[in-house]
Amino acid sequence: MFIGNIFKRMGYVGESVSVTAGPYTMAGNIGMVLADGTAAAFSVLLPATPVDKQRSTVKKTDASVNAITMDGNTRTIDGLATAVILHQNELIEVEYNASEDAWFIVGVM
């Protein structure tokens, strides 16, 4: 119940949460990726065909020194090609802006 309320406030109702331990490309219906970099650093690519105001979140779940890289998938994230997550339980949430054809960071934790 509590977790459902968090996802509802964050806009994930109707979207899926995916778990990965290696390179991953988000589909349009995936709202959050829980990334475990214990074995190695890797990238999570944002959706290739996002819609305006679509939000995507990547969270690093492990305590290793391996970085998880959020990749804009040909689009920028706050003007850069990627955003890097270094610490356990850190997450980055981005929102797509169609008029700019770019992702913008709207939350970091």
Secondary structure in CASP SS format (residue, H / E / C, confidence):
PFRMAT SS
TARGET T0000
AUTHOR 0000-0000-0000
METHOD secondary structure of the structure
MODEL  1
M C 1.00
F H 1.00
I H 1.00
G H 1.00
N H 1.00
I H 1.00
F H 1.00
K H 1.00
R H 1.00
M H 1.00
G C 1.00
Y C 1.00
V C 1.00
G C 1.00
E C 1.00
S E 1.00
V E 1.00
S E 1.00
V E 1.00
T E 1.00
A C 1.00
G C 1.00
P C 1.00
Y E 1.00
T E 1.00
M C 1.00
A C 1.00
G C 1.00
N C 1.00
I E 1.00
G E 1.00
M E 1.00
V E 1.00
L E 1.00
A E 1.00
D C 1.00
G C 1.00
T C 1.00
A C 1.00
A C 1.00
A C 1.00
F E 1.00
S E 1.00
V E 1.00
L E 1.00
L C 1.00
P C 1.00
A C 1.00
T C 1.00
P C 1.00
V C 1.00
D C 1.00
K C 1.00
Q C 1.00
R E 1.00
S E 1.00
T E 1.00
V E 1.00
K E 1.00
K E 1.00
T C 1.00
D C 1.00
A C 1.00
S C 1.00
V C 1.00
N C 1.00
A C 1.00
I E 1.00
T E 1.00
M E 1.00
D E 1.00
G C 1.00
N C 1.00
T C 1.00
R C 1.00
T C 1.00
I E 1.00
D C 1.00
G C 1.00
L E 1.00
A C 1.00
T E 1.00
A E 1.00
V E 1.00
I E 1.00
L C 1.00
H C 1.00
Q C 1.00
N C 1.00
E C 1.00
L E 1.00
I E 1.00
E E 1.00
V E 1.00
E E 1.00
Y E 1.00
N E 1.00
A C 1.00
S C 1.00
E C 1.00
D C 1.00
A E 1.00
W E 1.00
F E 1.00
I E 1.00
V E 1.00
G E 1.00
V E 1.00
M C 1.00
END
